[in-house]
Amino acid sequence: MSYKENIKQFELLKKPDAIIFDWDNTLVDTWPLIHQAINNAMRFMDKDEWTIQDVKNNVHKSMRESFPLIFGSDWEKAGEIYKNSYRNIHLDQLSFLPGARDLISVMKKRKIPAFIVSNKIGSTLRKEAKKLNIDKEFFSLVGSMDSSFDKPNKEPVELALLGSNIDPKKHNVWFVGDTVADIDCAYNSGCRPIIYGCDNIISKTIESVIYEKGRNHEGPIALYFDHQQVIDKINQHS
């Protein structure tokens, strides 16, 4: 698919006053890490392993919301296996997606406030950002368990923006992410949803009717595939 109308919507966007980013597979490449960790949990719980595509098609909710659906009453035990497996590898194997580090630098240079709202456990999120030496370049980094609810609820966004003087009702705030949880969180918090097509594809968690018409039928949701496009957008208006 060409996603022509979605790309056109991105091209028409005005420079953002602030950007909220998802983390996993929006700024950093973690699909291989998630795949390895979840299959360790699957084996331990005597369940069939997932392919990498299974992971991409199903992982977008936080652990406390998704694991009960996968593992039932034993979800907390499976969660511990997953967390331990992930922690054993993530800091050594974590890497930026193409253009992500440059985008973060350009936002800092242009004084555009940046935030992270992720469904990854908050303490793990902040360890990863620190490992990549970018934790100080975001106003806040909010993850799962930092607030009472996770994406797509608006509460983690409100926590992330607290004290920033950024208000989605008054400012042009983009919410950039790769899954339906990010889109719905943007809508719920009054931000502008922007889809990042990780690996040049749109996540199967986003139904075509959503990206083609918008959640509220307001029109196609803006889409881009290369972080350089955001850099160009920012520099174009600076």
Helices and strands as residue ranges (DSSP letters): H 4-11, E 18-21, H 31-44, H 52-58, H 63-71, G 72-74, H 75-93, H 100-109, E 114-121, H 122-131, G 135-137, E 140-144, H 155-161, E 173-177, H 180-189, E 192-196, G 198-200, H 208-213, E 222-224, H 227-236
